[in-house]
């Protein structure tokens, strides 16, 4: 089954992310691990993308608005052939290309927007979506936001704009893992009910299990046919796939030591089967 194949890819990507964190000293493991299945569903099954033609005008645009998930995106792009995987292991981590956040598009194939300042990726994606409408191009626009990122006012201004301009070529996916940098979302600045809020702003909205790849793929394909902007609230687990990282917010900033790396890779190797 295709879903089993994609689940295997997710396990492999998670293993590479943990290894790269140890190698590079780059944190945000919990945030990266929670969004892997979302990225795998988009890049490996749903989106019209081609690593050999990263600037094709008809390609779907994929913007990682929660830019601190960049180490996950880098592994996905390498797996899809945008650049050789060994670029990730150059001295200086590729001349500074592979840091905590995506670099500018001009510097790395497959990157659509340099993000990291939360709340900025969605507005940039709106420009891409509006451009597609004006130029009558058929590409779709996917934006992955964090639930903590929804504390930003620019998110809600963007949703109003998207609905007003009838940007049915836009799908927002919220990585709803329940945590942000300093604690639980509900303790810092609660954003629930996210689905009702997105609906109120004019989005066709669905709540799903963000680790069920089959459900992710089918929902993304259905929403691509929507006659209005759409959103998926993907319920995820921060640190997904590594038991001692799951829902432990210390892994927002921690780097694994050698023993932790070995344990994590052993767990993830078992989930590949």
C-alpha positions as CSV (number, residue, x, y, z in Angstrom):
1,X,0.0,0.0,0.0
2,X,1.1,3.5,-0.8
3,X,0.5,4.7,2.8
4,X,2.9,2.0,4.2
5,X,5.6,3.2,1.7
6,X,5.1,6.8,2.8
7,X,5.2,5.8,6.5
8,X,8.6,4.2,5.8
9,X,9.8,7.4,4.2
10,X,8.6,9.3,7.3
11,X,10.6,7.1,9.6
12,X,13.7,7.4,7.5
13,X,13.4,11.2,7.4
14,X,12.9,11.4,11.2
15,X,16.1,9.3,11.6
16,X,18.0,11.6,9.4
17,X,16.7,14.7,11.2
18,X,17.9,13.4,14.6
19,X,21.3,12.5,13.1
20,X,21.6,15.9,11.5
21,X,20.8,17.7,14.8
22,X,23.7,15.9,16.5
23,X,26.0,16.6,13.6
24,X,25.1,20.3,13.1
25,X,24.2,21.4,16.6
26,X,20.8,22.7,15.3
27,X,17.9,22.3,17.7
28,X,14.0,22.3,17.2
29,X,13.9,18.5,17.1
30,X,10.4,18.4,18.6
31,X,9.0,20.8,16.1
32,X,10.7,19.1,13.1
33,X,9.5,15.6,14.1
34,X,5.9,16.7,14.5
35,X,5.6,17.9,10.9
36,X,7.4,15.2,9.0
37,X,4.2,13.3,8.0
38,X,2.6,16.5,6.7
39,X,5.7,17.2,4.6
40,X,5.9,13.6,3.3
41,X,2.2,13.6,2.3
42,X,2.6,16.9,0.4
43,X,5.9,16.3,-1.3
44,X,5.6,12.6,-2.0
45,X,2.0,12.2,-3.0
46,X,-0.1,15.4,-3.4
47,X,1.9,18.4,-4.7
48,X,3.0,18.9,-8.3
49,X,6.7,19.4,-7.6
50,X,9.9,18.1,-9.3
51,X,13.4,18.3,-7.8
52,X,14.8,18.5,-11.3
53,X,12.8,21.6,-12.2
54,X,12.6,23.7,-9.1
55,X,11.6,26.9,-10.9
56,X,8.9,25.4,-13.2
57,X,6.3,28.2,-13.4
58,X,3.5,25.6,-13.0
59,X,4.9,23.9,-9.9
60,X,2.9,24.0,-6.7
61,X,4.3,26.4,-4.1
62,X,5.0,25.0,-0.6
63,X,5.9,27.5,2.1
64,X,7.1,26.4,5.6
65,X,5.9,29.4,7.6
66,X,7.0,27.7,10.9
67,X,10.6,28.2,9.7
68,X,12.2,26.5,12.7
69,X,11.1,23.3,11.1
70,X,13.6,23.8,8.4
71,X,15.8,20.8,9.2
72,X,12.8,18.6,8.4
73,X,12.3,20.5,5.1
74,X,16.0,20.1,4.2
75,X,15.8,16.4,4.5
76,X,12.6,16.2,2.4
77,X,14.1,18.4,-0.4
78,X,17.3,16.2,-0.5
79,X,15.1,13.1,-0.7
80,X,13.2,14.6,-3.6
81,X,16.3,15.4,-5.5
82,X,16.5,19.2,-5.2
83,X,20.1,18.9,-4.1
84,X,22.5,16.0,-3.1
85,X,22.1,14.8,0.4
86,X,25.8,15.2,1.1
87,X,25.3,19.0,0.8
88,X,23.9,18.8,4.3
89,X,27.2,17.5,5.6
90,X,29.6,20.0,4.0
91,X,32.0,21.8,6.4
92,X,30.1,24.8,7.8
93,X,26.8,23.0,6.9
94,X,26.8,24.0,3.3
95,X,28.2,27.5,3.7
96,X,25.5,28.5,6.1
97,X,22.6,27.3,3.9
98,X,21.3,24.7,6.3
99,X,20.7,26.5,9.5
100,X,17.8,26.7,11.9
101,X,15.6,28.4,9.2
102,X,15.2,28.3,5.4
103,X,17.5,30.5,3.5
104,X,16.4,32.8,0.7
105,X,15.1,31.0,-2.4
106,X,18.0,32.2,-4.6
107,X,20.4,30.3,-2.4
108,X,18.8,26.8,-2.2
109,X,16.6,24.9,-4.8
110,X,13.2,24.1,-3.5
111,X,12.9,26.9,-1.0
112,X,10.0,29.2,-1.8
113,X,10.4,31.7,1.0
114,X,12.9,32.5,3.7
115,X,11.0,32.2,7.0
116,X,11.7,32.2,10.7
117,X,10.0,35.4,11.8
118,X,6.7,33.8,12.7
119,X,3.6,34.9,10.9
120,X,5.4,35.9,7.7
121,X,5.2,32.8,5.6
122,X,1.5,32.9,5.1
123,X,1.4,36.5,3.9
124,X,4.1,35.6,1.4
125,X,2.1,32.6,0.2
126,X,-0.9,34.9,-0.3
127,X,1.2,36.9,-2.8
128,X,2.1,33.7,-4.6
129,X,-1.6,32.6,-4.7
130,X,-2.8,35.9,-5.9
131,X,-0.1,35.9,-8.6
132,X,-1.4,32.5,-9.8
133,X,-4.9,33.9,-10.1
134,X,-3.8,37.0,-11.9
135,X,-1.6,35.1,-14.4
136,X,-4.2,32.3,-14.7
137,X,-1.7,29.6,-13.7
138,X,-3.0,26.4,-12.2
139,X,-0.5,25.8,-9.4
140,X,-1.7,25.3,-5.8
141,X,-0.2,26.9,-2.7
142,X,0.5,25.0,0.5
143,X,1.5,26.7,3.7
144,X,2.5,24.9,6.9
145,X,2.0,27.0,10.0
146,X,2.6,26.2,13.7
147,X,-0.3,26.5,16.2
148,X,1.9,28.8,18.4
149,X,2.4,30.9,15.3
150,X,-1.3,31.6,15.3
151,X,-0.6,34.0,18.2
152,X,0.6,36.3,15.4
153,X,-1.9,38.9,14.2
154,X,-0.6,38.6,10.6
155,X,-2.0,35.1,10.5
156,X,-5.6,36.4,10.9
157,X,-5.1,39.4,8.6
158,X,-3.9,36.9,6.0
159,X,-6.9,34.7,6.4
160,X,-9.2,37.7,5.9
161,X,-7.3,38.6,2.8
162,X,-7.4,35.1,1.4
163,X,-11.2,34.9,1.9
164,X,-11.8,38.3,0.5
165,X,-9.8,37.5,-2.7
166,X,-11.4,34.1,-3.0
167,X,-8.0,32.3,-3.1
168,X,-9.3,28.8,-3.6
169,X,-5.7,27.9,-4.7
170,X,-4.5,28.1,-1.1
171,X,-4.4,25.4,1.6
172,X,-3.1,26.1,5.1
173,X,-1.9,23.2,7.2
174,X,-1.5,23.9,11.0
175,X,0.9,21.7,12.8
176,X,-1.2,21.5,15.9
177,X,1.2,19.8,18.4
178,X,0.0,21.8,21.4
179,X,3.3,23.4,22.3
180,X,5.3,26.5,21.5
181,X,8.8,27.6,22.5
182,X,8.2,28.3,26.2
183,X,5.3,26.0,27.1
184,X,1.9,24.6,26.2
185,X,-0.2,26.6,23.9
186,X,-3.1,26.7,26.3
187,X,-0.8,28.1,29.1
188,X,0.9,30.7,27.0
189,X,-1.9,32.1,24.8
190,X,-4.6,29.7,23.9
191,X,-5.8,29.6,20.3
192,X,-8.5,27.0,20.4
193,X,-10.9,26.3,18.8
194,X,-8.7,26.7,15.7
195,X,-11.1,25.0,13.3
196,X,-14.0,27.3,14.3
197,X,-11.8,30.4,14.0
198,X,-10.6,29.4,10.5
199,X,-14.2,28.6,9.5
200,X,-15.2,32.0,10.8
201,X,-12.6,33.7,8.6
202,X,-14.0,32.0,5.5
203,X,-11.9,28.8,5.2
204,X,-13.2,25.3,4.5
205,X,-11.6,23.6,7.5
206,X,-11.0,20.0,8.5
207,X,-9.5,18.6,11.7
208,X,-7.5,15.4,11.2
209,X,-4.8,13.1,12.7
210,X,-1.6,14.8,11.4
211,X,0.3,11.5,11.6
212,X,-2.2,9.5,9.6
213,X,-0.6,9.8,6.1
214,X,-3.4,8.2,4.3
215,X,-5.8,10.7,5.8
216,X,-3.5,13.5,5.2
217,X,-3.1,12.7,1.5
218,X,-6.9,12.1,0.9
219,X,-7.8,15.3,2.7
220,X,-5.3,17.4,0.9
221,X,-6.5,16.1,-2.5
222,X,-10.1,16.8,-1.6
223,X,-9.4,20.4,-0.3
224,X,-7.5,21.1,-3.5
225,X,-10.8,21.0,-5.3
226,X,-12.5,23.5,-2.8
227,X,-14.1,26.6,-4.2
228,X,-12.7,28.7,-1.3
229,X,-9.4,28.8,0.7
230,X,-9.0,25.7,2.8
231,X,-7.3,24.7,6.0
232,X,-6.3,21.5,7.8
233,X,-5.9,21.5,11.6
234,X,-3.4,18.5,11.8
235,X,-3.4,17.1,15.4
236,X,0.2,16.1,15.9
237,X,2.7,15.1,18.7
238,X,5.7,17.2,19.3
239,X,8.8,14.9,19.0
240,X,6.7,12.2,17.2
241,X,8.5,8.9,16.7
242,X,11.0,9.1,19.5
243,X,9.4,8.1,22.8
244,X,11.6,10.1,25.1
245,X,11.2,13.3,23.0
246,X,7.4,13.1,22.6
247,X,5.6,16.0,24.4
248,X,8.9,16.9,26.1
249,X,9.3,20.6,25.3
250,X,13.0,20.5,26.3
251,X,13.6,19.2,22.8
252,X,12.6,22.5,21.4
253,X,16.2,23.5,22.2
254,X,18.2,20.4,23.1
255,X,20.7,18.6,20.9
256,X,20.9,14.8,21.4
257,X,24.1,13.3,22.8
258,X,25.6,10.2,21.4
259,X,23.6,7.8,23.6
260,X,20.3,9.6,22.9
261,X,21.0,9.6,19.2
262,X,21.6,5.8,19.2
263,X,18.4,5.2,21.2
264,X,16.4,7.4,18.9
265,X,17.7,5.8,15.7
266,X,17.0,2.3,17.2
267,X,13.3,3.3,17.8
268,X,12.9,4.8,14.4
269,X,14.6,1.8,12.7
270,X,11.9,-0.3,14.3
271,X,9.1,1.9,12.9
272,X,10.4,1.6,9.4
273,X,9.3,-2.1,9.2
